């Protein structure tokens, strides 16, 4: 199989995908209602798409092409409202969050789709453990070479994306001590982690051809990298975000990505290199484990600093670009979160401290998704 050509897209346009939990309204465990939800959602004329995910208690929604964070929110709002209305008819609820707090992986069932069953045959129990929920953000790139430069520049800011979106502290009924435990499940897959540090599309094609020649890879979908090129869309896709508890935060995270990307394109602030990745896995782990309380190691200088401080410094650097692209409100929302060291993982833990019942935590998260809870 040859690598498809990199499509033309408008630079800095956005697309957002959200994987969401379907839960019953009895004990708020996951509920296998994806087929029913898809049937009901077909009755709505909405932007983007609504599709099944790996197991039957998941659903993925996506926006169409968006120009800025406000556009993302404007598209997600009617999708969210249609989801909530459809779920009400089925007496279930929809929630964000990167993991369901107490579902048992062995109880999940693979959705009836040939690719999902192929993956289940290949990956065994990992496939059911992939009942986790992420946000993906696509960002339009001027051309294929620019996309690879953007991908590797963005890799320095992957800890930002993880800590700002972290919403998966609970797994199988236990507090994992991680803010984002979801990414531990992704890391179990053999083709996960980081993309190879090549900076031209010609070199990337060579890499892709070598990988397909091994028979391990058939197409780009087989790479579970933290960021991967999407040549058919003319974008790069950032895949490390946990699904936030609200669509407002999802839109703000997209705005942050757009502001970073605008800064990269306008100023070319640094040239990525392989040595950037010496601390990549460490920084990624720190952000997953400690969230906004993590330590960040600067790949260029080796300086250690609080991740929150690095995020705030970056927000100051990109503020003009954010303002030009309508992302200033996104940065304001996220800045408050950083200053207070309060992400969705902390909200979930505080809720559990109050309620002492993970079913009630999930109920309140479902209310928060529909815009009821604060």
C-alpha positions in Angstrom: 0.0 0.0 0.0 1.3 3.4 -0.9 0.9 6.5 1.3 -1.8 8.7 0.0 -1.0 12.3 -1.1 -1.2 15.0 1.5 -4.5 16.9 0.8 -4.8 20.6 0.6 -6.4 22.2 3.7 -6.7 25.7 5.0 -3.9 26.3 7.5 -5.0 26.5 11.1 -8.5 25.2 10.6 -9.7 22.9 13.3 -11.6 19.6 13.6 -12.5 18.0 16.9 -13.5 14.4 17.8 -14.9 13.4 21.2 -15.2 9.8 22.4 -18.0 9.7 25.0 -19.3 7.3 27.6 -22.8 5.9 27.5 -24.0 5.0 31.1 -27.2 3.6 32.5 -29.2 5.8 35.0 -29.4 3.0 37.6 -25.9 2.6 38.9 -24.2 4.7 36.2 -22.1 1.8 34.9 -21.4 1.7 31.1 -24.4 0.7 29.0 -24.2 -1.0 25.6 -26.5 1.4 23.8 -24.3 2.7 20.9 -26.5 1.2 18.2 -29.6 2.7 19.6 -27.9 6.1 20.0 -26.6 6.0 16.4 -30.2 5.2 15.2 -31.7 8.1 17.1 -28.9 10.6 16.2 -29.6 9.9 12.5 -32.8 11.9 13.0 -30.8 15.1 13.6 -29.3 17.3 11.0 -25.9 18.0 12.6 -22.4 19.2 11.6 -19.7 16.5 11.5 -20.4 12.8 12.2 -21.5 10.4 14.9 -19.9 6.9 14.7 -19.4 3.8 16.8 -16.2 3.1 18.7 -14.4 0.0 19.8 -17.0 -1.3 22.3 -20.7 -0.9 22.5 -20.8 1.6 25.4 -18.9 4.2 23.5 -19.8 6.7 20.8 -17.6 9.2 18.9 -18.8 12.6 17.6 -16.9 15.0 15.4 -17.2 18.5 14.2 -16.9 19.6 10.6 -14.1 22.0 9.6 -14.0 24.9 12.1 -12.2 28.2 11.8 -11.6 28.8 15.6 -12.6 27.7 19.1 -15.9 29.6 19.0 -16.8 27.7 15.8 -15.9 24.4 17.5 -18.2 25.2 20.4 -21.0 26.3 18.1 -20.8 22.9 16.4 -20.4 20.8 19.5 -23.3 22.5 21.3 -26.1 21.1 19.0 -24.3 17.7 18.8 -24.2 17.6 22.6 -27.9 18.6 22.9 -28.9 15.9 20.4 -26.9 13.3 22.3 -28.5 14.3 25.6 -32.0 14.2 24.1 -31.4 10.9 22.5 -30.0 9.4 25.7 -33.0 10.7 27.6 -35.3 8.7 25.3 -33.3 5.5 26.1 -33.1 6.3 29.8 -29.3 6.5 29.7 -26.9 9.3 30.1 -23.8 10.6 28.3 -20.6 11.7 30.1 -17.1 12.9 29.3 -14.0 11.8 31.2 -11.0 9.7 29.9 -12.0 6.5 31.8 -15.2 5.2 33.3 -14.4 5.1 37.0 -15.6 1.6 37.8 -16.5 -0.4 34.6 -14.9 -3.9 34.3 -13.1 -4.3 31.0 -14.1 -8.0 30.6 -17.8 -7.1 30.6 -17.4 -4.9 27.5 -18.5 -6.2 24.1 -16.8 -5.3 20.8 -19.0 -3.2 18.4 -20.2 -5.1 15.3 -17.8 -3.7 12.8 -15.2 -5.8 10.9 -12.2 -3.5 11.7 -13.0 -3.7 15.4 -13.2 -7.5 15.4 -9.9 -7.7 13.4 -8.3 -5.6 16.1 -9.8 -7.7 18.8 -8.3 -10.8 17.2 -4.9 -9.2 17.0 -4.7 -7.4 20.4 -6.8 -9.7 22.6 -7.9 -8.3 25.9 -6.2 -4.9 25.1 -9.0 -4.2 22.8 -11.6 -4.3 25.5 -9.3 -2.4 27.8 -9.4 0.2 25.0 -12.8 1.3 26.4 -11.3 4.7 27.1 -12.3 8.1 25.9 -10.2 10.7 24.2 -10.4 14.0 22.4 -8.6 14.3 19.1 -7.8 17.7 17.6 -6.9 18.2 13.9 -5.1 21.3 12.8 -4.8 22.3 9.1 -1.3 22.6 7.7 0.0 24.5 4.6 1.6 21.4 3.1 3.1 18.0 3.9 6.5 19.2 5.0 5.0 21.9 7.1 2.8 19.3 8.7 5.8 17.2 9.9 7.5 20.4 11.3 4.3 21.2 13.1 4.0 17.7 14.4 7.5 17.6 15.9 7.3 21.2 17.3 3.9 20.3 18.9 5.6 17.3 20.6 7.3 19.6 23.1 3.9 20.7 24.2 2.3 17.2 24.6 2.6 17.5 28.4 0.5 20.7 28.3 -2.2 18.8 26.3 -2.2 15.9 28.8 -2.3 18.0 32.0 -4.9 20.4 30.8 -7.3 17.7 29.6 -6.5 15.0 32.3 -9.8 13.4 33.4 -9.1 9.8 34.1 -8.0 9.3 37.7 -10.1 6.3 38.4 -9.9 2.8 36.8 -11.7 -0.4 37.8 -13.0 1.3 41.0 -9.6 2.5 42.2 -7.9 5.8 42.4 -4.8 5.2 40.2 -2.8 8.2 41.6 -2.6 9.3 37.9 -4.4 12.4 36.6 -4.5 10.6 33.2 -4.5 6.9 33.5 -6.1 6.5 30.1 -2.8 7.0 28.3 -1.3 4.0 30.1 -3.8 1.8 28.1 -2.8 3.5 24.8 0.9 2.9 25.6 0.3 -0.9 25.7 -0.2 -0.9 21.9 3.0 -1.7 19.9 2.7 1.2 17.5 2.0 3.9 20.1 4.2 6.7 21.4 6.0 9.1 19.2 6.3 9.5 15.5 9.8 9.1 13.9 11.7 12.4 13.7 11.7 13.0 10.0 11.1 16.5 8.7 10.2 16.0 5.0 7.3 14.1 3.5 9.8 12.3 1.2 11.5 10.8 4.2 8.2 10.0 5.8 7.1 8.1 2.7 10.3 6.1 2.9 9.6 5.2 6.5 6.0 4.3 5.7 7.0 2.1 2.8 9.5 0.3 5.0 6.8 -0.3 7.6 4.2 -1.6 5.1 6.9 -3.8 3.6 7.2 -5.6 7.0 3.5 -6.4 6.9 3.1 -4.9 10.4 1.3 -1.8 9.0 -1.4 -1.5 6.3 -2.2 2.2 6.6 -1.9 5.3 8.8 -4.8 4.1 11.1 -2.4 1.4 12.4 -0.2 4.0 14.0 -1.4 4.9 17.5 1.1 7.8 17.9 0.4 10.7 20.2 0.4 12.9 17.1 0.1 11.6 13.6 -0.3 13.1 10.1 -3.7 12.7 8.5 -2.8 13.1 4.8 -6.4 12.6 3.6 -7.5 15.7 5.6 -4.3 17.8 5.2 -3.9 17.9 9.0 -2.0 16.6 11.9 -4.0 14.9 14.6 -3.2 15.3 18.3 -4.5 12.3 20.2 -3.3 12.6 23.8 -6.2 14.6 25.3 -8.6 12.8 27.7 -12.2 13.7 26.8 -13.0 16.7 29.0 -16.1 16.8 31.2 -17.6 19.7 29.2 -17.7 20.8 25.5 -16.5 24.2 26.6 -13.2 22.8 27.8 -13.0 20.7 24.7 -13.3 23.8 22.5 -10.8 25.7 24.7 -8.2 22.9 24.2 -8.7 23.2 20.4 -8.2 27.0 20.7 -4.9 26.4 22.6 -3.7 24.0 19.9 -4.6 26.6 17.2 -2.7 29.4 19.0 0.4 27.2 19.4 0.2 26.2 15.7 -0.2 29.9 14.6 2.9 30.7 16.7 4.9 27.9 15.0 3.9 29.0 11.5 4.4 32.7 12.1 7.7 32.6 13.9 9.3 29.2 13.3 10.5 29.3 16.9 12.9 26.3 16.7 13.8 23.5 14.5 12.9 20.1 15.9 15.5 17.4 16.2 15.8 13.8 17.5 17.3 15.1 20.8 14.0 16.7 21.6 12.7 13.2 22.3 15.4 12.3 25.0 13.0 13.6 27.7 9.7 13.0 25.8 8.6 9.9 27.6 9.6 11.3 31.0 7.7 14.6 30.4 4.7 12.5 29.2 4.8 10.3 32.2 5.1 13.3 34.6 2.0 15.0 33.0 0.0 11.7 33.2 1.0 11.0 36.7 0.9 14.5 38.3 -1.2 16.6 35.9 -0.7 20.3 36.5 1.6 19.5 39.4 4.1 17.8 37.1 7.7 18.7 36.5 8.7 19.7 32.9 12.2 19.2 31.5 12.9 21.6 28.7 14.2 19.5 25.7 16.5 22.3 24.5 18.1 23.5 27.8 17.6 20.6 30.1 16.1 23.0 32.7 13.6 21.5 35.1 10.6 23.6 36.0 7.0 23.2 37.2 4.9 22.2 34.2 2.3 24.8 35.2 5.0 27.5 35.0 6.0 26.3 31.5 2.3 26.4 30.4 1.8 30.0 31.7 5.1 31.1 30.0 3.9 29.6 26.8 0.5 31.2 27.1 2.3 34.6 27.4 4.4 33.8 24.3 1.4 32.9 22.1 -1.1 35.4 23.5 -0.9 37.7 20.4 -1.5 34.7 18.1 -4.3 33.5 20.2 -6.0 37.0 20.0 -5.6 37.1 16.2 -7.4 33.7 15.9 -10.1 34.2 18.4 -8.5 31.9 21.0 -8.0 34.5 23.7 -11.1 33.2 25.6 -9.7 29.7 25.4 -6.4 30.7 26.9 -8.2 32.6 29.6 -10.3 29.6 30.6 -7.3 27.3 30.6 -5.0 29.9 32.4 -7.5 30.0 35.3 -7.3 26.2 35.5 -3.5 26.3 35.6 -3.3 29.0 38.2 -5.6 27.1 40.4 -4.0 23.7 39.6 -7.6 22.5 38.9 -8.2 20.2 36.0 -11.1 17.7 35.4 -9.1 15.0 37.3 -9.1 17.1 40.4 -12.8 17.9 40.0 -13.6 14.1 39.8 -11.4 13.4 42.9 -13.1 16.2 44.8 -16.5 14.9 43.9 -15.5 11.4 45.1 -14.1 12.9 48.4 -17.6 14.4 48.9 -19.8 11.6 47.8 -17.7 8.5 48.6 -19.5 6.7 45.7 -18.1 6.5 42.2 -21.6 5.9 40.7 -22.6 9.4 42.1 -19.4 10.8 40.6 -20.4 9.5 37.2 -23.9 10.9 37.6 -22.6 14.3 38.4 -20.1 14.1 35.5 -23.1 13.3 33.2 -24.9 16.4 34.6 -21.8 18.5 34.0 -21.6 17.3 30.4 -25.2 18.4 29.7 -24.4 21.8 31.2 -26.3 21.3 34.5 -23.5 20.9 37.1 -20.8 23.5 37.8 
